[in-house]
Amino acid sequence: MANDGKRCYCRCIEEMTMIIGKQEMTLFVFKKVYPCMIRTSDTEVNYYKIYGEEFALSCNETEFKEHFKLIVHP
């Protein structure tokens, strides 16, 4: 199922930006809390989906740890 996984929250520990045309857009803001979901595949590798205000980000565990930290309470 598409929505199977552990729902939790994460805090952005490094701001994530993207350049669109000539404008720089902030996707995830430093120290802001975002809802996320952790999914474990058949190979026991964790995949993460972080839900921002305008964008959702899918990444593996290494990429997640570069920009986010799991938190217990939002």
PQR file with spaces between the fields and no chain letter, atoms N, CA, C, O and H, PARSE charges and radii, in Angstrom:
ATOM       1  N    MET     1       0.827   -1.179    0.000 -0.4000 1.5000
ATOM       2  CA   MET     1       0.000    0.000    0.000 -0.0000 2.0000
ATOM       3  C    MET     1       0.873    1.245    0.000  0.5500 1.7000
ATOM       4  O    MET     1       1.961    1.245    0.576 -0.5500 1.4000
ATOM       5  N    ALA     2       0.410    2.278   -0.628 -0.4000 1.5000
ATOM       6  CA   ALA     2       1.190    3.500   -0.796 -0.0000 2.0000
ATOM       7  C    ALA     2       1.432    4.236    0.516  0.5500 1.7000
ATOM       8  O    ALA     2       2.476    4.871    0.667 -0.5500 1.4000
ATOM       9  H    ALA     2      -0.474    2.277   -1.096  0.4000 1.0000
ATOM      10  N    ASN     3       0.512    4.174    1.462 -0.4000 1.5000
ATOM      11  CA   ASN     3       0.657    4.950    2.681 -0.0000 2.0000
ATOM      12  C    ASN     3       1.092    4.126    3.886  0.5500 1.7000
ATOM      13  O    ASN     3       0.980    4.595    5.019 -0.5500 1.4000
ATOM      14  H    ASN     3      -0.336    3.659    1.339  0.4000 1.0000
ATOM      15  N    ASP     4       1.585    2.911    3.670 -0.4000 1.5000
ATOM      16  CA   ASP     4       2.068    2.105    4.776 -0.0000 2.0000
ATOM      17  C    ASP     4       3.402    2.653    5.265  0.5500 1.7000
ATOM      18  O    ASP     4       4.286    2.970    4.470 -0.5500 1.4000
ATOM      19  H    ASP     4       1.677    2.530    2.750  0.4000 1.0000
ATOM      20  N    GLY     5       3.532    2.759    6.558 -0.4000 1.5000
ATOM      21  CA   GLY     5       4.792    3.221    7.132 -0.0000 2.0000
ATOM      22  C    GLY     5       4.549    3.854    8.482  0.5500 1.7000
ATOM      23  O    GLY     5       3.407    4.039    8.904 -0.5500 1.4000
ATOM      24  H    GLY     5       2.814    2.502    7.205  0.4000 1.0000
ATOM      25  N    LYS     6       5.635    4.183    9.153 -0.4000 1.5000
ATOM      26  CA   LYS     6       5.561    4.806   10.464 -0.0000 2.0000
ATOM      27  C    LYS     6       5.489    6.313   10.302  0.5500 1.7000
ATOM      28  O    LYS     6       6.394    6.932    9.742 -0.5500 1.4000
ATOM      29  H    LYS     6       6.562    4.032    8.811  0.4000 1.0000
ATOM      30  N    ARG     7       4.407    6.900   10.794 -0.4000 1.5000
ATOM      31  CA   ARG     7       4.242    8.350   10.723 -0.0000 2.0000
ATOM      32  C    ARG     7       4.905    8.982   11.936  0.5500 1.7000
ATOM      33  O    ARG     7       4.753    8.506   13.061 -0.5500 1.4000
ATOM      34  H    ARG     7       3.672    6.397   11.249  0.4000 1.0000
ATOM      35  N    CYS     8       5.645   10.064   11.695 -0.4000 1.5000
ATOM      36  CA   CYS     8       6.341   10.747   12.776 -0.0000 2.0000
ATOM      37  C    CYS     8       6.606   12.196   12.362  0.5500 1.7000
ATOM      38  O    CYS     8       6.034   12.691   11.391 -0.5500 1.4000
ATOM      39  H    CYS     8       5.769   10.451   10.781  0.4000 1.0000
ATOM      40  N    TYR     9       7.471   12.857   13.108 -0.4000 1.5000
ATOM      41  CA   TYR     9       7.845   14.237   12.807 -0.0000 2.0000
ATOM      42  C    TYR     9       9.354   14.341   12.759  0.5500 1.7000
ATOM      43  O    TYR     9      10.069   13.568   13.397 -0.5500 1.4000
ATOM      44  H    TYR     9       7.935   12.455   13.897  0.4000 1.0000
ATOM      45  N    CYS    10       9.824   15.308   11.992 -0.4000 1.5000
ATOM      46  CA   CYS    10      11.259   15.545   11.913 -0.0000 2.0000
ATOM      47  C    CYS    10      11.512   17.049   11.920  0.5500 1.7000
ATOM      48  O    CYS    10      10.646   17.846   11.560 -0.5500 1.4000
ATOM      49  H    CYS    10       9.243   15.935   11.474  0.4000 1.0000
ATOM      50  N    ARG    11      12.722   17.413   12.340 -0.4000 1.5000
ATOM      51  CA   ARG    11      13.125   18.817   12.361 -0.0000 2.0000
ATOM      52  C    ARG    11      14.223   19.006   11.318  0.5500 1.7000
ATOM      53  O    ARG    11      15.141   18.192   11.216 -0.5500 1.4000
ATOM      54  H    ARG    11      13.425   16.766   12.633  0.4000 1.0000
ATOM      55  N    CYS    12      14.120   20.072   10.556 -0.4000 1.5000
ATOM      56  CA   CYS    12      15.128   20.382    9.546 -0.0000 2.0000
ATOM      57  C    CYS    12      16.389   20.888   10.251  0.5500 1.7000
ATOM      58  O    CYS    12      16.317   21.842   11.026 -0.5500 1.4000
ATOM      59  H    CYS    12      13.374   20.733   10.639  0.4000 1.0000
ATOM      60  N    ILE    13      17.534   20.265    9.996 -0.4000 1.5000
ATOM      61  CA   ILE    13      18.784   20.680   10.624 -0.0000 2.0000
ATOM      62  C    ILE    13      19.706   21.398    9.637  0.5500 1.7000
ATOM      63  O    ILE    13      20.738   21.943   10.027 -0.5500 1.4000
ATOM      64  H    ILE    13      17.591   19.490    9.367  0.4000 1.0000
ATOM      65  N    GLU    14      19.331   21.395    8.374 -0.4000 1.5000
ATOM      66  CA   GLU    14      20.069   22.147    7.352 -0.0000 2.0000
ATOM      67  C    GLU    14      19.065   22.595    6.296  0.5500 1.7000
ATOM      68  O    GLU    14      18.397   21.776    5.665 -0.5500 1.4000
ATOM      69  H    GLU    14      18.493   20.952    8.057  0.4000 1.0000
ATOM      70  N    GLU    15      18.973   23.911    6.116 -0.4000 1.5000
ATOM      71  CA   GLU    15      18.003   24.456    5.169 -0.0000 2.0000
ATOM      72  C    GLU    15      18.202   23.862    3.778  0.5500 1.7000
ATOM      73  O    GLU    15      19.335   23.661    3.339 -0.5500 1.4000
ATOM      74  H    GLU    15      19.516   24.576    6.628  0.4000 1.0000
ATOM      75  N    MET    16      17.112   23.586    3.099 -0.4000 1.5000
ATOM      76  CA   MET    16      17.157   23.004    1.764 -0.0000 2.0000
ATOM      77  C    MET    16      16.531   23.989    0.784  0.5500 1.7000
ATOM      78  O    MET    16      15.366   24.361    0.923 -0.5500 1.4000
ATOM      79  H    MET    16      16.192   23.749    3.456  0.4000 1.0000
ATOM      80  N    THR    17      17.312   24.407   -0.206 -0.4000 1.5000
ATOM      81  CA   THR    17      16.834   25.362   -1.199 -0.0000 2.0000
ATOM      82  C    THR    17      16.953   24.793   -2.599  0.5500 1.7000
ATOM      83  O    THR    17      17.663   23.815   -2.833 -0.5500 1.4000
ATOM      84  H    THR    17      18.258   24.105   -0.319  0.4000 1.0000
ATOM      85  N    MET    18      16.246   25.422   -3.525 -0.4000 1.5000
ATOM      86  CA   MET    18      16.285   25.001   -4.920 -0.0000 2.0000
ATOM      87  C    MET    18      16.208   26.267   -5.768  0.5500 1.7000
ATOM      88  O    MET    18      15.477   27.199   -5.433 -0.5500 1.4000
ATOM      89  H    MET    18      15.669   26.216   -3.335  0.4000 1.0000
ATOM      90  N    ILE    19      16.952   26.299   -6.849 -0.4000 1.5000
ATOM      91  CA   ILE    19      16.911   27.444   -7.757 -0.0000 2.0000
ATOM      92  C    ILE    19      15.976   27.125   -8.908  0.5500 1.7000
ATOM      93  O    ILE    19      16.165   26.146   -9.631 -0.5500 1.4000
ATOM      94  H    ILE    19      17.546   25.542   -7.121  0.4000 1.0000
ATOM      95  N    ILE    20      14.961   27.970   -9.064 -0.4000 1.5000
ATOM      96  CA   ILE    20      13.986   27.824  -10.142 -0.0000 2.0000
ATOM      97  C    ILE    20      14.085   29.088  -10.986  0.5500 1.7000
ATOM      98  O    ILE    20      13.743   30.182  -10.536 -0.5500 1.4000
ATOM      99  H    ILE    20      14.808   28.765   -8.477  0.4000 1.0000
ATOM     100  N    GLY    21      14.555   28.918  -12.211 -0.4000 1.5000
ATOM     101  CA   GLY    21      14.814   30.089  -13.050 -0.0000 2.0000
ATOM     102  C    GLY    21      15.942   30.884  -12.422  0.5500 1.7000
ATOM     103  O    GLY    21      17.054   30.377  -12.268 -0.5500 1.4000
ATOM     104  H    GLY    21      14.833   28.030  -12.577  0.4000 1.0000
ATOM     105  N    LYS    22      15.664   32.125  -12.059 -0.4000 1.5000
ATOM     106  CA   LYS    22      16.666   32.966  -11.400 -0.0000 2.0000
ATOM     107  C    LYS    22      16.364   33.165   -9.922  0.5500 1.7000
ATOM     108  O    LYS    22      17.080   33.885   -9.227 -0.5500 1.4000
ATOM     109  H    LYS    22      14.761   32.537  -12.184  0.4000 1.0000
ATOM     110  N    GLN    23      15.300   32.525   -9.445 -0.4000 1.5000
ATOM     111  CA   GLN    23      14.919   32.685   -8.043 -0.0000 2.0000
ATOM     112  C    GLN    23      15.332   31.478   -7.211  0.5500 1.7000
ATOM     113  O    GLN    23      15.231   30.330   -7.645 -0.5500 1.4000
ATOM     114  H    GLN    23      14.718   31.940  -10.011  0.4000 1.0000
ATOM     115  N    GLU    24      15.797   31.773   -6.007 -0.4000 1.5000
ATOM     116  CA   GLU    24      16.110   30.708   -5.068 -0.0000 2.0000
ATOM     117  C    GLU    24      14.900   30.519   -4.159  0.5500 1.7000
ATOM     118  O    GLU    24      14.403   31.478   -3.567 -0.5500 1.4000
ATOM     119  H    GLU    24      15.878   32.705   -5.655  0.4000 1.0000
ATOM     120  N    MET    25      14.429   29.275   -4.051 -0.4000 1.5000
ATOM     121  CA   MET    25      13.241   28.974   -3.256 -0.0000 2.0000
ATOM     122  C    MET    25      13.632   28.050   -2.113  0.5500 1.7000
ATOM     123  O    MET    25      14.336   27.062   -2.323 -0.5500 1.4000
ATOM     124  H    MET    25      14.833   28.496   -4.531  0.4000 1.0000
ATOM     125  N    THR    26      13.179   28.367   -0.909 -0.4000 1.5000
ATOM     126  CA   THR    26      13.454   27.534    0.257 -0.0000 2.0000
ATOM     127  C    THR    26      12.381   26.455    0.348  0.5500 1.7000
ATOM     128  O    THR    26      11.195   26.756    0.480 -0.5500 1.4000
ATOM     129  H    THR    26      12.608   29.170   -0.739  0.4000 1.0000
ATOM     130  N    LEU    27      12.805   25.203    0.276 -0.4000 1.5000
ATOM     131  CA   LEU    27      11.879   24.075    0.347 -0.0000 2.0000
ATOM     132  C    LEU    27      11.614   23.652    1.785  0.5500 1.7000
ATOM     133  O    LEU    27      10.471   23.395    2.163 -0.5500 1.4000
ATOM     134  H    LEU    27      13.769   24.958    0.169  0.4000 1.0000
ATOM     135  N    PHE    28      12.671   23.581    2.583 -0.4000 1.5000
ATOM     136  CA   PHE    28      12.564   23.181    3.977 -0.0000 2.0000
ATOM     137  C    PHE    28      13.403   24.153    4.804  0.5500 1.7000
ATOM     138  O    PHE    28      14.574   24.383    4.503 -0.5500 1.4000
ATOM     139  H    PHE    28      13.600   23.790    2.276  0.4000 1.0000
ATOM     140  N    VAL    29      12.797   24.721    5.846 -0.4000 1.5000
ATOM     141  CA   VAL    29      13.393   25.788    6.649 -0.0000 2.0000
ATOM     142  C    VAL    29      14.102   25.219    7.875  0.5500 1.7000
ATOM     143  O    VAL    29      13.592   24.314    8.536 -0.5500 1.4000
ATOM     144  H    VAL    29      11.846   24.534    6.091  0.4000 1.0000
ATOM     145  N    PHE    30      15.278   25.756    8.169 -0.4000 1.5000
ATOM     146  CA   PHE    30      16.086   25.347    9.317 -0.0000 2.0000
ATOM     147  C    PHE    30      15.270   25.451   10.609  0.5500 1.7000
ATOM     148  O    PHE    30      14.622   26.469   10.851 -0.5500 1.4000
ATOM     149  H    PHE    30      15.693   26.491    7.632  0.4000 1.0000
ATOM     150  N    LYS    31      15.300   24.416   11.427 -0.4000 1.5000
ATOM     151  CA   LYS    31      14.639   24.283   12.733 -0.0000 2.0000
ATOM     152  C    LYS    31      13.116   24.125   12.663  0.5500 1.7000
ATOM     153  O    LYS    31      12.470   24.036   13.708 -0.5500 1.4000
ATOM     154  H    LYS    31      15.827   23.590   11.230  0.4000 1.0000
ATOM     155  N    LYS    32      12.537   24.089   11.489 -0.4000 1.5000
ATOM     156  CA   LYS    32      11.090   23.908   11.382 -0.0000 2.0000
ATOM     157  C    LYS    32      10.756   22.418   11.452  0.5500 1.7000
ATOM     158  O    LYS    32      11.530   21.580   10.990 -0.5500 1.4000
ATOM     159  H    LYS    32      13.061   24.161   10.641  0.4000 1.0000
ATOM     160  N    VAL    33       9.600   22.097   12.031 -0.4000 1.5000
ATOM     161  CA   VAL    33       9.156   20.709   12.184 -0.0000 2.0000
ATOM     162  C    VAL    33       8.218   20.350   11.034  0.5500 1.7000
ATOM     163  O    VAL    33       7.325   21.120   10.678 -0.5500 1.4000
ATOM     164  H    VAL    33       8.971   22.779   12.406  0.4000 1.0000
ATOM     165  N    TYR    34       8.437   19.167   10.460 -0.4000 1.5000
ATOM     166  CA   TYR    34       7.635   18.680    9.338 -0.0000 2.0000
ATOM     167  C    TYR    34       7.131   17.268    9.625  0.5500 1.7000
ATOM     168  O    TYR    34       7.837   16.473   10.246 -0.5500 1.4000
ATOM     169  H    TYR    34       9.162   18.541   10.748  0.4000 1.0000
ATOM     170  N    PRO    35       5.919   16.952    9.179 -0.5600 1.5000
ATOM     171  CA   PRO    35       5.464   15.559    9.279  0.2800 2.0000
ATOM     172  C    PRO    35       6.236   14.704    8.284  0.5500 1.7000
ATOM     173  O    PRO    35       6.601   15.174    7.206 -0.5500 1.4000
ATOM     174  N    CYS    36       6.478   13.472    8.640 -0.4000 1.5000
ATOM     175  CA   CYS    36       7.185   12.576    7.727 -0.0000 2.0000
ATOM     176  C    CYS    36       6.701   11.147    7.929  0.5500 1.7000
ATOM     177  O    CYS    36       5.974   10.846    8.876 -0.5500 1.4000
ATOM     178  H    CYS    36       6.182   13.091    9.516  0.4000 1.0000
ATOM     179  N    MET    37       7.118   10.279    7.020 -0.4000 1.5000
ATOM     180  CA   MET    37       6.772    8.865    7.089 -0.0000 2.0000
ATOM     181  C    MET    37       8.027    8.056    6.793  0.5500 1.7000
ATOM     182  O    MET    37       8.785    8.372    5.876 -0.5500 1.4000
ATOM     183  H    MET    37       7.708   10.524    6.251  0.4000 1.0000
ATOM     184  N    ILE    38       8.233    7.011    7.582 -0.4000 1.5000
ATOM     185  CA   ILE    38       9.372    6.114    7.383 -0.0000 2.0000
ATOM     186  C    ILE    38       8.842    4.801    6.829  0.5500 1.7000
ATOM     187  O    ILE    38       7.920    4.205    7.385 -0.5500 1.4000
ATOM     188  H    ILE    38       7.617    6.755    8.327  0.4000 1.0000
ATOM     189  N    ARG    39       9.433    4.360    5.731 -0.4000 1.5000
ATOM     190  CA   ARG    39       9.051    3.070    5.139 -0.0000 2.0000
ATOM     191  C    ARG    39      10.276    2.167    5.074  0.5500 1.7000
ATOM     192  O    ARG    39      11.372    2.609    4.729 -0.5500 1.4000
ATOM     193  H    ARG    39      10.182    4.844    5.280  0.4000 1.0000
ATOM     194  N    THR    40      10.077    0.915    5.407 -0.4000 1.5000
ATOM     195  CA   THR    40      11.140   -0.075    5.305 -0.0000 2.0000
ATOM     196  C    THR    40      10.821   -0.991    4.133  0.5500 1.7000
ATOM     197  O    THR    40       9.723   -1.540    4.035 -0.5500 1.4000
ATOM     198  H    THR    40       9.187    0.556    5.688  0.4000 1.0000
ATOM     199  N    SER    41      11.793   -1.147    3.253 -0.4000 1.5000
ATOM     200  CA   SER    41      11.581   -1.996    2.084 -0.0000 2.0000
ATOM     201  C    SER    41      11.917   -3.444    2.406  0.5500 1.7000
ATOM     202  O    SER    41      12.273   -3.765    3.540 -0.5500 1.4000
ATOM     203  H    SER    41      12.684   -0.701    3.333  0.4000 1.0000
ATOM     204  N    ASP    42      11.805   -4.312    1.418 -0.4000 1.5000
ATOM     205  CA   ASP    42      12.126   -5.730    1.589 -0.0000 2.0000
ATOM     206  C    ASP    42      13.589   -5.949    1.957  0.5500 1.7000
ATOM     207  O    ASP    42      13.934   -6.961    2.567 -0.5500 1.4000
ATOM     208  H    ASP    42      11.515   -4.051    0.497  0.4000 1.0000
ATOM     209  N    THR    43      14.448   -5.001    1.587 -0.4000 1.5000
ATOM     210  CA   THR    43      15.877   -5.131    1.875 -0.0000 2.0000
ATOM     211  C    THR    43      16.249   -4.476    3.206  0.5500 1.7000
ATOM     212  O    THR    43      17.431   -4.303    3.502 -0.5500 1.4000
ATOM     213  H    THR    43      14.167   -4.179    1.092  0.4000 1.0000
ATOM     214  N    GLU    44      15.236   -4.109    4.017 -0.4000 1.5000
ATOM     215  CA   GLU    44      15.441   -3.495    5.326 -0.0000 2.0000
ATOM     216  C    GLU    44      16.126   -2.133    5.233  0.5500 1.7000
ATOM     217  O    GLU    44      16.776   -1.702    6.186 -0.5500 1.4000
ATOM     218  H    GLU    44      14.276   -4.249    3.777  0.4000 1.0000
ATOM     219  N    VAL    45      15.988   -1.461    4.108 -0.4000 1.5000
ATOM     220  CA   VAL    45      16.513   -0.105    3.948 -0.0000 2.0000
ATOM     221  C    VAL    45      15.371    0.860    4.204  0.5500 1.7000
ATOM     222  O    VAL    45      14.279    0.693    3.659 -0.5500 1.4000
ATOM     223  H    VAL    45      15.460   -1.811    3.334  0.4000 1.0000
ATOM     224  N    ASN    46      15.618    1.880    5.039 -0.4000 1.5000
ATOM     225  CA   ASN    46      14.586    2.859    5.339 -0.0000 2.0000
ATOM     226  C    ASN    46      14.524    3.938    4.259  0.5500 1.7000
ATOM     227  O    ASN    46      15.549    4.431    3.787 -0.5500 1.4000
ATOM     228  H    ASN    46      16.505    2.015    5.481  0.4000 1.0000
ATOM     229  N    TYR    47      13.315    4.283    3.889 -0.4000 1.5000
ATOM     230  CA   TYR    47      13.065    5.392    2.980 -0.0000 2.0000
ATOM     231  C    TYR    47      12.172    6.380    3.699  0.5500 1.7000
ATOM     232  O    TYR    47      11.301    5.985    4.474 -0.5500 1.4000
ATOM     233  H    TYR    47      12.483    3.883    4.272  0.4000 1.0000
ATOM     234  N    TYR    48      12.377    7.646    3.451 -0.4000 1.5000
ATOM     235  CA   TYR    48      11.663    8.695    4.158 -0.0000 2.0000
ATOM     236  C    TYR    48      10.901    9.570    3.174  0.5500 1.7000
ATOM     237  O    TYR    48      11.345    9.805    2.050 -0.5500 1.4000
ATOM     238  H    TYR    48      13.084    7.967    2.821  0.4000 1.0000
ATOM     239  N    LYS    49       9.741   10.046    3.623 -0.4000 1.5000
ATOM     240  CA   LYS    49       8.980   11.024    2.855 -0.0000 2.0000
ATOM     241  C    LYS    49       8.663   12.157    3.815  0.5500 1.7000
ATOM     242  O    LYS    49       8.011   11.946    4.837 -0.5500 1.4000
ATOM     243  H    LYS    49       9.381    9.854    4.536  0.4000 1.0000
ATOM     244  N    ILE    50       9.123   13.361    3.487 -0.4000 1.5000
ATOM     245  CA   ILE    50       8.920   14.529    4.320 -0.0000 2.0000
ATOM     246  C    ILE    50       7.918   15.435    3.610  0.5500 1.7000
ATOM     247  O    ILE    50       8.042   15.707    2.416 -0.5500 1.4000
ATOM     248  H    ILE    50       9.653   13.532    2.656  0.4000 1.0000
ATOM     249  N    TYR    51       6.923   15.897    4.371 -0.4000 1.5000
ATOM     250  CA   TYR    51       5.846   16.694    3.786 -0.0000 2.0000
ATOM     251  C    TYR    51       6.039   18.164    4.148  0.5500 1.7000
ATOM     252  O    TYR    51       5.769   18.580    5.275 -0.5500 1.4000
ATOM     253  H    TYR    51       6.822   15.676    5.341  0.4000 1.0000
ATOM     254  N    GLY    52       6.508   18.940    3.177 -0.4000 1.5000
ATOM     255  CA   GLY    52       6.666   20.377    3.371 -0.0000 2.0000
ATOM     256  C    GLY    52       5.379   21.102    3.031  0.5500 1.7000
ATOM     257  O    GLY    52       4.364   20.481    2.716 -0.5500 1.4000
ATOM     258  H    GLY    52       6.727   18.603    2.262  0.4000 1.0000
ATOM     259  N    GLU    53       5.436   22.440    3.100 -0.4000 1.5000
ATOM     260  CA   GLU    53       4.249   23.242    2.825 -0.0000 2.0000
ATOM     261  C    GLU    53       3.822   23.156    1.367  0.5500 1.7000
ATOM     262  O    GLU    53       2.631   23.073    1.068 -0.5500 1.4000
ATOM     263  H    GLU    53       6.261   22.944    3.356  0.4000 1.0000
ATOM     264  N    GLU    54       4.796   23.174    0.456 -0.4000 1.5000
ATOM     265  CA   GLU    54       4.475   23.120   -0.970 -0.0000 2.0000
ATOM     266  C    GLU    54       4.998   21.871   -1.650  0.5500 1.7000
ATOM     267  O    GLU    54       4.496   21.483   -2.705 -0.5500 1.4000
ATOM     268  H    GLU    54       5.764   23.242    0.699  0.4000 1.0000
ATOM     269  N    PHE    55       6.002   21.236   -1.059 -0.4000 1.5000
ATOM     270  CA   PHE    55       6.660   20.098   -1.689 -0.0000 2.0000
ATOM     271  C    PHE    55       6.747   18.925   -0.722  0.5500 1.7000
ATOM     272  O    PHE    55       6.745   19.101    0.496 -0.5500 1.4000
ATOM     273  H    PHE    55       6.410   21.551   -0.202  0.4000 1.0000
ATOM     274  N    ALA    56       6.823   17.740   -1.284 -0.4000 1.5000
ATOM     275  CA   ALA    56       7.124   16.534   -0.507 -0.0000 2.0000
ATOM     276  C    ALA    56       8.449   15.993   -1.027  0.5500 1.7000
ATOM     277  O    ALA    56       8.716   16.039   -2.228 -0.5500 1.4000
ATOM     278  H    ALA    56       6.825   17.598   -2.273  0.4000 1.0000
ATOM     279  N    LEU    57       9.264   15.488   -0.135 -0.4000 1.5000
ATOM     280  CA   LEU    57      10.585   14.991   -0.486 -0.0000 2.0000
ATOM     281  C    LEU    57      10.689   13.524   -0.123  0.5500 1.7000
ATOM     282  O    LEU    57      10.367   13.138    1.001 -0.5500 1.4000
ATOM     283  H    LEU    57       9.047   15.451    0.840  0.4000 1.0000
ATOM     284  N    SER    58      11.135   12.698   -1.065 -0.4000 1.5000
ATOM     285  CA   SER    58      11.417   11.289   -0.806 -0.0000 2.0000
ATOM     286  C    SER    58      12.926   11.112   -0.831  0.5500 1.7000
ATOM     287  O    SER    58      13.600   11.602   -1.738 -0.5500 1.4000
ATOM     288  H    SER    58      11.396   13.012   -1.978  0.4000 1.0000
ATOM     289  N    CYS    59      13.460   10.408    0.169 -0.4000 1.5000
ATOM     290  CA   CYS    59      14.905   10.222    0.216 -0.0000 2.0000
ATOM     291  C    CYS    59      15.251    8.955    0.990  0.5500 1.7000
ATOM     292  O    CYS    59      14.400    8.360    1.651 -0.5500 1.4000
ATOM     293  H    CYS    59      12.913   10.010    0.906  0.4000 1.0000
ATOM     294  N    ASN    60      16.517    8.555    0.894 -0.4000 1.5000
ATOM     295  CA   ASN    60      16.977    7.393    1.656 -0.0000 2.0000
ATOM     296  C    ASN    60      17.490    7.864    3.018  0.5500 1.7000
ATOM     297  O    ASN    60      17.483    9.061    3.303 -0.5500 1.4000
ATOM     298  H    ASN    60      17.208    9.038    0.357  0.4000 1.0000
ATOM     299  N    GLU    61      17.924    6.947    3.840 -0.4000 1.5000
ATOM     300  CA   GLU    61      18.321    7.266    5.215 -0.0000 2.0000
ATOM     301  C    GLU    61      19.525    8.209    5.272  0.5500 1.7000
ATOM     302  O    GLU    61      19.560    9.110    6.109 -0.5500 1.4000
ATOM     303  H    GLU    61      17.929    5.974    3.608  0.4000 1.0000
ATOM     304  N    THR    62      20.495    8.016    4.407 -0.4000 1.5000
ATOM     305  CA   THR    62      21.684    8.871    4.381 -0.0000 2.0000
ATOM     306  C    THR    62      21.313   10.302    4.037  0.5500 1.7000
ATOM     307  O    THR    62      21.756   11.237    4.704 -0.5500 1.4000
ATOM     308  H    THR    62      20.466    7.284    3.727  0.4000 1.0000
ATOM     309  N    GLU    63      20.510   10.480    3.007 -0.4000 1.5000
ATOM     310  CA   GLU    63      20.075   11.818    2.607 -0.0000 2.0000
ATOM     311  C    GLU    63      19.230   12.471    3.702  0.5500 1.7000
ATOM     312  O    GLU    63      19.354   13.669    3.956 -0.5500 1.4000
ATOM     313  H    GLU    63      20.151    9.721    2.464  0.4000 1.0000
ATOM     314  N    PHE    64      18.376   11.683    4.343 -0.4000 1.5000
ATOM     315  CA   PHE    64      17.533   12.196    5.419 -0.0000 2.0000
ATOM     316  C    PHE    64      18.389   12.753    6.552  0.5500 1.7000
ATOM     317  O    PHE    64      18.134   13.855    7.037 -0.5500 1.4000
ATOM     318  H    PHE    64      18.275   10.709    4.136  0.4000 1.0000
ATOM     319  N    LYS    65      19.392   12.008    6.971 -0.4000 1.5000
ATOM     320  CA   LYS    65      20.234   12.412    8.099 -0.0000 2.0000
ATOM     321  C    LYS    65      21.062   13.663    7.803  0.5500 1.7000
ATOM     322  O    LYS    65      21.508   14.331    8.735 -0.5500 1.4000
ATOM     323  H    LYS    65      19.600   11.113    6.577  0.4000 1.0000
ATOM     324  N    GLU    66      21.275   13.992    6.540 -0.4000 1.5000
ATOM     325  CA   GLU    66      22.006   15.214    6.177 -0.0000 2.0000
ATOM     326  C    GLU    66      21.192   16.464    6.458  0.5500 1.7000
ATOM     327  O    GLU    66      21.756   17.513    6.769 -0.5500 1.4000
ATOM     328  H    GLU    66      20.912   13.449    5.782  0.4000 1.0000
ATOM     329  N    HIS    67      19.866   16.368    6.351 -0.4000 1.5000
ATOM     330  CA   HIS    67      19.013   17.550    6.433 -0.0000 2.0000
ATOM     331  C    HIS    67      17.960   17.519    7.545  0.5500 1.7000
ATOM     332  O    HIS    67      17.395   18.561    7.876 -0.5500 1.4000
ATOM     333  H    HIS    67      19.408   15.516    6.098  0.4000 1.0000
ATOM     334  N    PHE    68      17.688   16.349    8.125 -0.4000 1.5000
ATOM     335  CA   PHE    68      16.599   16.228    9.095 -0.0000 2.0000
ATOM     336  C    PHE    68      17.003   15.360   10.287  0.5500 1.7000
ATOM     337  O    PHE    68      17.930   14.553   10.218 -0.5500 1.4000
ATOM     338  H    PHE    68      18.147   15.503    7.856  0.4000 1.0000
ATOM     339  N    LYS    69      16.260   15.562   11.390 -0.4000 1.5000
ATOM     340  CA   LYS    69      16.440   14.739   12.574 -0.0000 2.0000
ATOM     341  C    LYS    69      15.058   14.358   13.085  0.5500 1.7000
ATOM     342  O    LYS    69      14.179   15.212   13.202 -0.5500 1.4000
ATOM     343  H    LYS    69      15.506   16.217   11.446  0.4000 1.0000
ATOM     344  N    LEU    70      14.866   13.078   13.389 -0.4000 1.5000
ATOM     345  CA   LEU    70      13.583   12.609   13.925 -0.0000 2.0000
ATOM     346  C    LEU    70      13.361   13.200   15.313  0.5500 1.7000
ATOM     347  O    LEU    70      14.301   13.329   16.097 -0.5500 1.4000
ATOM     348  H    LEU    70      15.581   12.384   13.294  0.4000 1.0000
ATOM     349  N    ILE    71      12.128   13.555   15.608 -0.4000 1.5000
ATOM     350  CA   ILE    71      11.805   14.073   16.928 -0.0000 2.0000
ATOM     351  C    ILE    71      10.600   13.305   17.478  0.5500 1.7000
ATOM     352  O    ILE    71       9.812   12.731   16.725 -0.5500 1.4000
ATOM     353  H    ILE    71      11.364   13.451   14.970  0.4000 1.0000
ATOM     354  N    VAL    72      10.476   13.311   18.808 -0.4000 1.5000
ATOM     355  CA   VAL    72       9.391   12.600   19.456 -0.0000 2.0000
ATOM     356  C    VAL    72       8.130   13.440   19.449  0.5500 1.7000
ATOM     357  O    VAL    72       7.051   12.928   19.149 -0.5500 1.4000
ATOM     358  H    VAL    72      11.116   13.777   19.419  0.4000 1.0000
ATOM     359  N    HIS    73       8.244   14.722   19.774 -0.4000 1.5000
ATOM     360  CA   HIS    73       7.090   15.619   19.822 -0.0000 2.0000
ATOM     361  C    HIS    73       7.330   16.808   18.903  0.5500 1.7000
ATOM     362  O    HIS    73       8.453   17.311   18.852 -0.5500 1.4000
ATOM     363  H    HIS    73       9.120   15.137   20.017  0.4000 1.0000
ATOM     364  N    PRO    74       6.310   17.284   18.167 -0.5600 1.5000
ATOM     365  CA   PRO    74       6.493   18.419   17.251  0.2800 2.0000
ATOM     366  C    PRO    74       6.759   19.721   17.967  0.5500 1.7000
ATOM     367  O    PRO    74       6.932   20.756   17.323 -0.5500 1.4000
